[in-house]
Amino acid sequence: MDLEDRLIGHWSSVPFSYGAMEASELGFLGDGRGWSAWFNATDALCVTRFAWGCPQPGVLELRAQWLVQGTLSQAAGRTAFSSTEPAEGLGDVTRHPYAIGPAVPMPGAEALMAVSFEEPVEFSHQYARGVTLIRPEEDPAHLVLPYR
């Protein structure tokens, strides 16, 4: 299965979640691994580790491998856990039509480069482009289950 180079890197729903009590992040590594992270205002954090690819142009396939939930750390810096529950194995495979291009997060704001999904991925339809070079250690759950 092909990897879409334009997806590789970090994506955040924060600019599109103005006024919301929750937000999500996606991380796509260049080797077909990645993660999604969902967090909310009550300090909950949920991370799903997945394998990813694009079976056809404009379609993202996610093969969920495991999920870990816990409490969001209040330390400054990257999204991370302060405590976790035991990880759960998963096996779901989902496909998500998408488009990459400029999107306006709220009226009056400047357009951002974004990935837009027809159906929500980790509770969000749109994610703003972050950095393109990311490492497995940036996964909020990398200390719970390190990449091999």
Protein Blocks (a to p, Z undefined) as FASTA:
>chain_A
ZZdfklgccddfklmmgoiabdcdddddfkopacdddddfkopacddddddddfbghiac
dddfbdcdddddfbecjdddfbdcdddddfbdcddddddddddfbghiacddddddfbdc
ehiabdcdddfbdcfklpmklmmmccZZ
